[in-house]
Amino acid sequence: MFQLTTHTPLIFQLMQIKRNIALSDSGFIFDPSTGDSFSTNPIGLEIIKMLKEGKANEEVKALIVKQYMTDEATFERDLYDFVNMISKLKLSENDEKEKD
Amino acid sequence: MMKRKKINIAVTGLNAIDSPGPGVPVIRALRESKLYDVRIIGLSYETLEPGIYMHDLVDKTYQIPFPSSGKASLLTRLKYIHEQEKIDVIIPNFDAEIFNFIKLNDQLKKEMGIHMFLPTLDQFEERHKSNLPEFGKKHKIKIPYSKMIFSTAEIPSLREEFTYPLVVKGKFYDASIAYTPEQVVSHFNKISAKWGLPIIIQQFVYGQEVNVTALGDGLGNAIGAVPMRKQYITDKGKAWSGISIDDKELMSLTRRLMKSTRWRGGMELEIIKTAEGDYYLIEINPRFPAWVYLAVGCGQNHPEALVQLALGKKVEPFKKYDVGKLFVRYSFDLIVELAEFEKISTLGEL
């Protein structure tokens, strides 16, 4: 199970999205190992794609802040929430490892 | 396209209520066979089984005696049907009838040349709900703690061994969750009136239900296996919608089980996957499930492969299946002429 308190805050970790997760351009996300599916908006999709490519959260932050009209603090907070949600939905490898 | 071999296949399980039988989906799979040009003989128990009236799927239907009538009356009826239809293969699809068909297996083959591909009697018996704990120990698979009870007098003392909620199950079908001893009594009475005794009390395991439809060659190999996660579940616990998944551990468990049981025929594994990633086997059904057509949609025609095995052909195991394919079940009102209903009701064939 995901326990934020016992680990380094996720915002500073490398969030490894499960390799087998299928992402479509419409923002539809499918986890073939559980059959779960989710939808995200275009910016969410962009972030998940970056995470799946192996970009660190700091790198994602730098790219988004550069590309969109947002400040670092706001985005960092939103990213923190988003990464938390990804973890809760068991879409990251980190959660798989925690289960073991 | 290669010429398909003409073959007569008799299929049971033509019912399609909210707990549907596997007959119709098995027939749909056979109709899509690339190897066989099938004539389908429906075998029904009741006059309102929808498959009887699905003339695009079922060529002719005959009523057969209920399993409780025993194997002798079933054999007599099958002899008559065989004289009319020259059956090559029978695919039984009900748990409750499989015992009689297993008992008749050799006789049907020897005297009438009818082939089946069923589990052995030992395989059939050891996977009974009431024998599941021993089955788990033998084949090293986690099973929820279970106990058989024969009387409502045993219900109050269940508190010593179980925590509520718990699951109350019938010998063949039906399962209900009970949150109090009073609910256990009510479920006990309802289920035992329908399916007899014993009643199985099972620990309630929290998690996600995943099922596997599979086919074993009787030598320890899984010829095919497709895992599915239930997405929409009816109040009877039946999947009304499901999706094929890529769960390597579940597939490995299925292959291990096939190897250690040397399972022969179709089967369905019902499994709960807990949040911790543990797999608990809650049931093994000794036949294809009603959602077996999803396997066909995913690229594995299990009923066709079963027919090949029944006819003694060598079948190579399927190597892959499509992940992320869904089935969505629906109901459909057939309009039936009274004359058809009259015919099946009075003559026992249509």
Boltz contact constraints between the chains, C-beta under 6 A:
constraints:
  - contact:
      token1: [A, 30]
      token2: [B, 324]
      max_distance: 6.0
  - contact:
      token1: [A, 32]
      token2: [B, 246]
      max_distance: 6.0
  - contact:
      token1: [A, 32]
      token2: [B, 323]
      max_distance: 6.0
  - contact:
      token1: [A, 32]
      token2: [B, 324]
      max_distance: 6.0
  - contact:
      token1: [A, 33]
      token2: [B, 246]
      max_distance: 6.0
  - contact:
      token1: [A, 33]
      token2: [B, 247]
      max_distance: 6.0
  - contact:
      token1: [A, 35]
      token2: [B, 229]
      max_distance: 6.0
  - contact:
      token1: [A, 35]
      token2: [B, 243]
      max_distance: 6.0
  - contact:
      token1: [A, 35]
      token2: [B, 245]
      max_distance: 6.0
  - contact:
      token1: [A, 99]
      token2: [B, 277]
      max_distance: 6.0
